[in-house]
């Protein structure tokens, strides 16, 4: 008597099922537990990084701001607890209103011009033409250079006596401008340098966002008779809104904490003309011969709160947009 192939397959399947061990609740729990441990192992490096470089510095900064840390107390570790006294001191300081106003002006003007110029360049480079890749690469140079090099270069260019900017202006009949030493021009000088440094970031992010907009939309708009400005206002700008929002938020956070450019070019002077909150914090901690860490930490925490407020506003607006 011979067995058919179908019968043989049925027997093999039955043997396979019979030879397989039934899954017990304990085995299932062990499998879930091993999966959880594997997930934790993958996440552990990120968790360690966040704790070491974000959580601990933040807690340490809060601790500095609520204790009176002189150099001696910092070394000996016996700083006196003063609560919110250092915050009261910075709010009562005559430097605070000027630093706050400078921070608002420096940040607002910088991100507006960085975004506007970056968006214009992104739209320009969206049209593929010869050497477009080379030109885009050249616009990335300010982003790739070390900030100390960029700031030093701008200091040389804006030098009152030997700077190339004044030389060009004088050739057009404009008198000498003391960019870095005049109370009327120091803040303008550092804003110009910061705008130049931030354009490449905006260009890269916005150009990437433009690549996700279908060209069919522009072709349809052209067939309907829309000109270039109407296409930008009705297609490009609305569809680029999510990318624009995160670009502006990141630009704001970055600009709030700019220290090196201002410090190298003007050290916050003359007087406090170009002093921002970030520069004030740095100067209190490291810029004088007598470091005062507690007020510096308090000013730094104030900057963190400002950044968090704008971050929460961004998340709220994003949630409302998703719900609508």
RAJOWO-V145582 format. One record per residue. N is the residue number from 1. RES is the residue in one small letter. SS is DSSP state (H for helix, E for strand, C for the rest). PHI is phi in whole degrees, 0 to 359 (999 if undefined). Layout:
((N;RES;SS;PHI) (N;RES;SS;PHI))
//
This chain:
((1;x;C;999) (2;x;C;254) (3;x;C;264) (4;x;C;282) (5;x;H;301) (6;x;H;295) (7;x;H;293) (8;x;H;295) (9;x;H;296) (10;x;H;294) (11;x;H;296) (12;x;H;298) (13;x;H;296) (14;x;H;295) (15;x;H;296) (16;x;H;295) (17;x;H;294) (18;x;H;291) (19;x;H;278) (20;x;C;274) (21;x;C;287) (22;x;C;293) (23;x;C;282) (24;x;C;265) (25;x;H;303) (26;x;H;295) (27;x;H;295) (28;x;H;297) (29;x;H;294) (30;x;H;296) (31;x;H;294) (32;x;H;297) (33;x;H;295) (34;x;H;294) (35;x;H;295) (36;x;H;295) (37;x;H;294) (38;x;H;296) (39;x;H;296) (40;x;H;295) (41;x;H;296) (42;x;H;291) (43;x;H;277) (44;x;H;302) (45;x;H;301) (46;x;H;294) (47;x;H;297) (48;x;H;298) (49;x;H;298) (50;x;H;295) (51;x;H;292) (52;x;H;288) (53;x;H;252) (54;x;H;234) (55;x;H;295) (56;x;H;296) (57;x;H;301) (58;x;H;295) (59;x;H;296) (60;x;H;294) (61;x;H;293) (62;x;H;296) (63;x;H;298) (64;x;H;298) (65;x;H;283) (66;x;C;256) (67;x;E;236) (68;x;E;268) (69;x;C;265) (70;x;C;270) (71;x;H;298) (72;x;H;295) (73;x;H;293) (74;x;H;295) (75;x;H;284) (76;x;H;279) (77;x;C;75) (78;x;C;239) (79;x;C;294) (80;x;E;282) (81;x;E;284) (82;x;C;237) (83;x;C;64) (84;x;C;263) (85;x;H;297) (86;x;H;293) (87;x;H;293) (88;x;H;297) (89;x;H;295) (90;x;H;289) (91;x;H;291) (92;x;H;275) (93;x;C;292) (94;x;H;294) (95;x;H;284) (96;x;H;299) (97;x;H;300) (98;x;H;293) (99;x;H;294) (100;x;H;294) (101;x;H;296) (102;x;H;297) (103;x;H;297) (104;x;H;297) (105;x;H;292) (106;x;H;300) (107;x;H;289) (108;x;H;296) (109;x;H;296) (110;x;H;298) (111;x;H;289) (112;x;H;295) (113;x;H;287) (114;x;H;299) (115;x;H;292) (116;x;H;297) (117;x;H;291) (118;x;H;298) (119;x;H;293) (120;x;H;299) (121;x;H;292) (122;x;H;297) (123;x;H;295) (124;x;H;295) (125;x;H;282) (126;x;H;295) (127;x;C;277) (128;x;C;292) (129;x;C;211) (130;x;C;298) (131;x;C;69) (132;x;H;296) (133;x;H;296) (134;x;H;294) (135;x;H;294) (136;x;H;298) (137;x;H;297) (138;x;H;293) (139;x;H;290) (140;x;C;277) (141;x;H;303) (142;x;H;302) (143;x;H;286) (144;x;H;274) (145;x;C;288) (146;x;C;300) (147;x;H;298) (148;x;H;294) (149;x;H;290) (150;x;H;297) (151;x;H;295) (152;x;H;295) (153;x;H;296) (154;x;H;294) (155;x;H;298) (156;x;H;291) (157;x;H;296) (158;x;C;263) (159;x;C;300) (160;x;C;297) (161;x;C;266) (162;x;C;241) (163;x;C;286) (164;x;H;290) (165;x;H;295) (166;x;H;294) (167;x;H;296) (168;x;H;293) (169;x;H;296) (170;x;H;294) (171;x;H;292) (172;x;C;260) (173;x;C;88) (174;x;C;273) (175;x;C;289) (176;x;C;294) (177;x;C;244) (178;x;C;273) (179;x;C;300) (180;x;C;261) (181;x;C;241) (182;x;C;268) (183;x;C;299) (184;x;C;276) (185;x;C;237) (186;x;H;298) (187;x;H;294) (188;x;H;298) (189;x;H;297) (190;x;H;288) (191;x;H;294) (192;x;H;300) (193;x;H;296) (194;x;H;291) (195;x;H;299) (196;x;H;300) (197;x;H;288) (198;x;H;268) (199;x;H;300) (200;x;H;302) (201;x;H;300) (202;x;H;296) (203;x;H;299) (204;x;H;296) (205;x;H;293) (206;x;H;289) (207;x;H;297) (208;x;H;296) (209;x;H;295) (210;x;H;294) (211;x;C;293) (212;x;C;272) (213;x;C;269) (214;x;C;294) (215;x;H;291) (216;x;H;298) (217;x;H;296) (218;x;H;290) (219;x;H;296) (220;x;H;296) (221;x;H;294) (222;x;H;296) (223;x;H;296) (224;x;C;278) (225;x;C;92) (226;x;C;284) (227;x;C;276) (228;x;H;299) (229;x;H;293) (230;x;H;294) (231;x;H;296) (232;x;H;294) (233;x;H;285) (234;x;H;263) (235;x;H;242) (236;x;H;297) (237;x;H;296) (238;x;H;296) (239;x;H;287) (240;x;C;267) (241;x;H;300) (242;x;H;298) (243;x;H;293) (244;x;H;297) (245;x;H;297) (246;x;H;289) (247;x;H;296) (248;x;H;293) (249;x;H;296) (250;x;H;295) (251;x;H;296) (252;x;H;295) (253;x;H;297) (254;x;H;296) (255;x;H;291) (256;x;H;302) (257;x;C;259) (258;x;C;294) (259;x;C;234) (260;x;H;301) (261;x;H;297) (262;x;H;293) (263;x;H;294) (264;x;H;290) (265;x;H;278) (266;x;C;226) (267;x;C;52) (268;x;C;86) (269;x;C;259) (270;x;C;293) (271;x;C;68) (272;x;C;240) (273;x;C;299) (274;x;C;246) (275;x;C;278) (276;x;C;256) (277;x;H;298) (278;x;H;294) (279;x;H;294) (280;x;H;299) (281;x;H;299) (282;x;H;296) (283;x;H;294) (284;x;H;296) (285;x;H;274) (286;x;H;229) (287;x;H;270) (288;x;C;237) (289;x;C;283) (290;x;C;234) (291;x;C;300) (292;x;C;234) (293;x;H;287) (294;x;H;293) (295;x;H;298) (296;x;H;299) (297;x;H;294) (298;x;H;297) (299;x;H;295) (300;x;H;298) (301;x;H;294) (302;x;H;297) (303;x;H;296) (304;x;H;297) (305;x;H;297) (306;x;H;299) (307;x;H;297) (308;x;H;296) (309;x;H;300) (310;x;H;294) (311;x;H;296) (312;x;H;293) (313;x;H;298) (314;x;H;299) (315;x;H;295) (316;x;H;296) (317;x;H;294) (318;x;H;296) (319;x;H;294) (320;x;H;296) (321;x;H;294) (322;x;H;292) (323;x;H;290) (324;x;C;277))
//
